[in-house]
Amino acid sequence: MAKKSTFKTNWPKYLLQWGTLATIILFLSGAIAKLFPRTGDVNPEAYCPMGGLEALATYIQRGSLPCSMTTVQIVMGIAVAVAVILFSKLFCAYICPIGTLEDLLLKARKGLKIKAINVKDGSWLDKVLRMAKYGLLFWIAHMTIASSELFCKHMDPYYAVATGFKGEIVLWMSLVALGIVVILGFFINRFWCKYICPLGAVSNTFKFWPWLLALVLLWWALALVGLQILWPWLLGAFCVLGWALEVFHSKPKMQILHVMVNQDSCGRKCYSCQKNCPYNIDVPSFGSKVTSVDCTLCGECVAACPTSALHVGVAPVAKKESWRKFIAPAIAALLLAAAFIVGGRFELPTISETWGIEDGMKLETVKVSGLKSVKCFGSSMAFKAKMEKVPGVHGVKTYVGSHTVEVSYDPKVTNAEKIEKQIFVPSKFKIATPDPDQTPLLKVVTLRVEKMHDKMDLNYFGLQFRDEERPVYGVESEYDCPVVVRVFMDPAAESDEAWFKEIVNRKALVMNLPNGKVNEIPMGLEFVRMEPGVDTVATADFLKRMFSPFKAEYNGKYPSGDTTVVRKRTEVYADKPQFILEFEDDRYEKPIITRSLPFLSNHLSKEEGVIGTYVLLNDRLKPALQIRFAEPATAERIWELMTMPKWTITYKDDDVREEDARITFDTPGTVHPYAVAE
């Protein structure tokens, strides 16, 4: 019998499956942002259940969450696990975009009348191929737990495509993964899902949950008798057990739902069910209940059966009941919705670290919310490193979803106000560059603001003024209660308190992005008052005040008698003519460039005669990169080094790498003598 179209009879599956895919495409393409400008950008990994399960494993082992994972991702992962244990691999059948793509590839191949390559279940090739996803699962889970960085992003084909290959990917890994999905998935039904997908490995293992429970109880029992099994061994045992059960005991029976077969109605001759199954499962061979480890309850076999002998349920039924086709997709949708709701109601800490706690010490905590700079595991650890240097502080918890921190401290040594002062980062943000010749003086207005904690708060506040008609050139913050914010503006501009209050109290910063999207960033600042009177500052002083200089001067190894000593090059070349190679460019104020300056400096430092690298405001009050040198170095040689496609970067004495140049230079600089200070 020819393969039967299941679109009309299995439409709930297609509605949920393609609806999910369409929603993802609309969000990532920016179409939703154009219709609803305030939706902003969407993080492609924000609701990944595989990332959530990795995050949960990392939290159990390390007490921390990887990357920017939050409770939402973890609950998504738990929801997938619950669905597998109680029902089946519903995420694979109805939600996963890669699974949907694999199904579309299957239909495309059928439409082109190209014969599929079938790998027979239970064959030696099938058993070996099934091993691949467990090996991949061990690798990415081990790397994630060990580093607290979500390693699967390096190769996830969905993440690579969703970010336009601009995310945290390893290009060759992503291309190989995408090639497997598209090319092998075209010729072999659901090749990625069946043989490669690490989430598929986890799901298949959860189908044998009694065995998994026995493994955990064994590990726990060994720990009770003093035999500690390191987590990599437990992870390895999980993967080996999962593969062995899938290959040698491939009929899990502990689920509530199955595809049920009415033996009286099934003719066992047409095999329409097997021909339409994405996994090519031999449905009639299972008798009255399909217990294949590959079954996802997608309903394709049920929809294709010409005698209505199949249905999804807990027991056989005598007649066809059309409502049963809604059971599996409805459960998938409800679990997905529940994960969103539950995950948004509480939050696990990204890190929870303590140190130096002595017996009898009674600690108190202070909570600070709105720290936008605390947004991932790395920034959380940077915050912890900062707090470790504060006397009296003995613990830190961070919550990256809400940008909140909890700091534990000894009240005998410090107090909440002192800790808040340590957390606060005084900062500055230049909005525009005034012309000192046309505007020699600027007006300074002082505001008092609550809930401004870090640099990002001030930056976002400053960006509010870019679309205002009154010329504002910069802002800076200083710790006090409330925080002091100075606004530098044109002396002719009106500076009434109501105007500043409206800007400070805005709920969000709305930014028009170059790609046509609109990004909305929550603010949450509170206006307290505007100080009476205004000050003035020279525009030249303002420009210097807002500029962040860079300075690096180098050492070298030089002979001294029978030994070699390290000396400063400023001393070695003090009596020789010195020169400056200067590149004047406004881009030396931009963060994307300033972050690359240490690498350029590292590269140039290896050239004998190069004394130092500086970024500063020159005599014309323009940002300039200056390379200080003396013979044997020359301007021509320095230009050659700067324009090399590869830079030589020394990280440690035994770690020297050739890396792509991080800054490009189009025009050679100008050379002028350097005046050595007396």
Buried (B, 14 or more C-beta within 10 A) or exposed (E): EEEBEBEEBBBBBBEBBEBBBEEBEBBBEBBBBEEEBEBBBBEBBEBBBBBBBBBBBBBEBBEBBBBBBBBBBBBBBBBBBBBBBBBBBBBBBBBBBBBBBBBBBBEEBBEEEEEEEEBEBEEEEBBEBBBBBBBBBBBBBBBBBBBBBBBBBBBBBBBBBBBEEEBBBBEEBBBEBBEBBBEBBBBBBBBBBBBBBBBBBBBBBBBBBEBBEEBEEEBEEEEEEEEEEEBBEBBBBBBEBBBBBBBEEBBBEEBEBBBBBBEEBBEEEBBBBBBBBBBBBBBBEBEEBBBBBBBBBBBBBBBBBEEBBBBBBEEBEEEBEEEBBBBBBBBBBEBBEEBBEBBEEEBBBBBBBEEEEEEEEEBEEBEBEBBBBBBBBBBBBEBBEBBBEBEBBBBBBBBBBEBBBBBBBBEEEBBBEBBBBBBBBEBBBBBEBBEBEEBEBBBBBBBBBBBBBBBBBBBBBBBBBEEEEEBBBBBBBEBEEBBBBBBBBBBEBEBEBEBBBEBBEBEBBBBEEEEEBBBBBEBBBBBBEBEEEBEEBEBBEBBEBBBEEBEBBBBBEEEEEEEEEEEBBBEBBEEEEBBBBBBBBEEBBEEEBBEBBBBBBBBBBBBBBBBBBBBBBEEEBBBBBBBBBBEEBBBEBBBEBBEEEEBBBEEEEEEEEEEEBBBEBEEBBEBEEBEEEE
